[in-house]
Amino acid sequence: MECNVGLTEQKVRVLAGLAIIGVGAYYNIKALSAIGVIPIVTGMLRYCPVNQAVGYNGCTGEQHRVKSAVL
């Protein structure tokens, strides 16, 4: 899996996922809470199959090296 989620997008995805889970928990909507896990996982992995399908790569050269150094 090649990095295609940039650092800023990663942070936005994780925060959005947490917000979706919070709203789902507040209103007791289990399906919404389950859907909130998706942006968290794609943000943490820094890989999104939808980004790959549409040909978008938000992971620029320097950001790609950061992920490689971590792994």
SERO-4910 file (N, C-alpha, C, O; in steps of 0.05 Angstrom, whole numbers):
BEGIN
 pado doro    nc1    nc2    nc3   cac1   cac2   cac3    cc1    cc2    cc3    oc1    oc2    oc3
  Met    A     17    -24      0      0      0      0     18     25      0     34     29     18
  Glu    A     14     41    -20     29     65    -22     14     88     -8    -11     89    -10
  Cys    A     28    105      4     16    128     18      1    146     -2     13    155    -21
  Asn    A    -24    151      3    -39    170    -14    -56    189      3    -74    203     -8
  Val    A    -51    191     29    -64    209     47    -43    227     60    -25    217     73
  Gly    A    -45    253     55    -26    272     66    -29    275     96    -48    265    108
  Leu    A     -9    289    108     -9    293    137    -33    309    147    -45    302    167
  Thr    A    -39    331    133    -62    347    140    -88    331    137   -106    332    154
  Glu    A    -90    317    115   -114    301    110   -117    279    131   -139    271    138
  Gln    A    -94    268    140    -94    247    160   -107    258    186   -124    245    198
  Lys    A    -98    281    194   -109    293    219   -138    299    216   -154    294    235
  Val    A   -147    309    193   -175    315    189   -192    290    189   -213    290    201
  Arg    A   -182    269    177   -196    243    176   -200    232    204   -222    223    211
  Val    A   -179    232    220   -181    221    247   -200    238    264   -217    227    279
  Leu    A   -198    264    263   -217    281    278   -246    278    268   -264    278    285
  Ala    A   -249    276    242   -277    272    232   -288    245    241   -311    243    248
  Gly    A   -271    225    240   -280    198    249   -288    199    279   -308    187    286
  Leu    A   -272    213    295   -279    215    323   -305    230    327   -321    224    345
  Ala    A   -309    251    311   -334    267    313   -358    250    305   -379    251    318
  Ile    A   -355    234    284   -377    217    274   -384    196    296   -407    191    301
  Ile    A   -364    185    308   -368    165    329   -382    179    353   -400    167    365
  Gly    A   -373    203    359   -386    218    382   -415    224    377   -431    221    395
  Val    A   -422    232    353   -450    238    346   -466    212    347   -488    212    357
  Gly    A   -454    191    336   -468    165    337   -473    155    365   -494    144    371
  Ala    A   -454    160    383   -457    151    410   -477    169    425   -493    159    441
  Tyr    A   -477    195    419   -495    213    432   -524    207    425   -542    207    442
  Tyr    A   -529    202    399   -556    196    390   -563    166    390   -584    158    381
  Asn    A   -544    150    400   -548    121    402   -554    108    374   -572     92    371
  Ile    A   -538    116    355   -540    105    328   -515     88    323   -494     99    316
  Lys    A   -517     63    326   -494     45    324   -482     44    297   -458     42    294
  Ala    A   -498     46    276   -488     45    248   -470     69    243   -450     67    230
  Leu    A   -478     92    253   -462    117    250   -435    114    265   -415    123    254
  Ser    A   -436    102    288   -411     98    303   -393     79    288   -369     83    288
  Ala    A   -404     59    275   -388     40    260   -376     53    235   -353     47    228
  Ile    A   -391     71    222   -381     85    199   -358    104    206   -340    108    190
  Gly    A   -358    114    230   -337    132    239   -310    119    242   -290    133    242
  Val    A   -309     93    243   -284     78    245   -269     80    218   -244     79    218
  Ile    A   -283     82    196   -271     81    169   -251    105    166   -228    100    158
  Pro    A   -259    130    170   -239    151    167   -216    149    186   -194    158    180
  Ile    A   -220    139    210   -198    135    229   -178    115    218   -154    120    219
  Val    A   -187     93    208   -169     72    198   -154     82    173   -130     79    171
  Thr    A   -168     95    155   -155    105    131   -135    128    138   -114    131    125
  Gly    A   -141    143    158   -123    164    167    -98    152    180    -76    161    175
  Met    A   -102    132    197    -79    120    210    -61    105    191    -36    104    195
  Leu    A    -73     91    172    -57     76    152    -45     95    131    -26     87    117
  Arg    A    -57    119    128    -49    138    108    -53    126     80    -38    132     61
  Tyr    A    -73    109     77    -80     97     51   -110     96     49   -124     87     68
  Cys    A   -120    105     27   -149    105     22   -155     93     -6   -145    104    -25
  Pro    A   -170     72     -7   -176     60    -33   -192     78    -51   -190     77    -76
  Val    A   -208     96    -40   -224    115    -56   -205    135    -69   -208    141    -93
  Asn    A   -185    145    -54   -165    163    -66   -151    149    -89   -146    162   -110
  Gln    A   -144    124    -86   -130    110   -107   -149    106   -131   -139    108   -154
  Ala    A   -174    101   -127   -193     96   -149   -196    121   -166   -199    119   -190
  Val    A   -196    145   -153   -200    169   -168   -174    182   -177   -173    202   -191
  Gly    A   -151    170   -169   -125    179   -178   -114    202   -162    -97    217   -171
  Tyr    A   -124    206   -137   -114    228   -120    -92    218   -102    -95    197    -90
  Asn    A    -71    233   -100    -49    226    -82    -42    251    -66    -28    269    -77
  Gly    A    -50    253    -41    -44    276    -25    -18    274    -10    -10    292      4
  Cys    A     -4    251    -13     21    246      1     44    255    -17     52    241    -36
  Thr    A     54    279    -12     76    290    -29    102    277    -21    103    261     -3
  Gly    A    124    285    -34    150    272    -31    159    272     -2    166    250      8
  Glu    A    159    294     12    169    295     39    151    279     58    161    266     76
  Gln    A    125    281     54    106    267     71    109    237     67    106    221     85
  His    A    115    228     42    119    200     36    143    189     51    143    167     61
  Arg    A    164    205     53    188    196     67    183    194     97    195    177    110
  Val    A    166    211    108    159    209    136    147    183    142    154    170    162
  Lys    A    128    173    125    115    148    130    135    125    128    134    106    143
  Ser    A    153    126    108    172    105    104    191    103    128    199     81    136
  Ala    A    198    126    140    216    125    163    203    113    187    216    100    204
  Val    A    176    117    190    162    106    212    159     76    210    163     62    230
  Leu    A    154     66    186    151     37    183    179     25    181    181      1    178
***
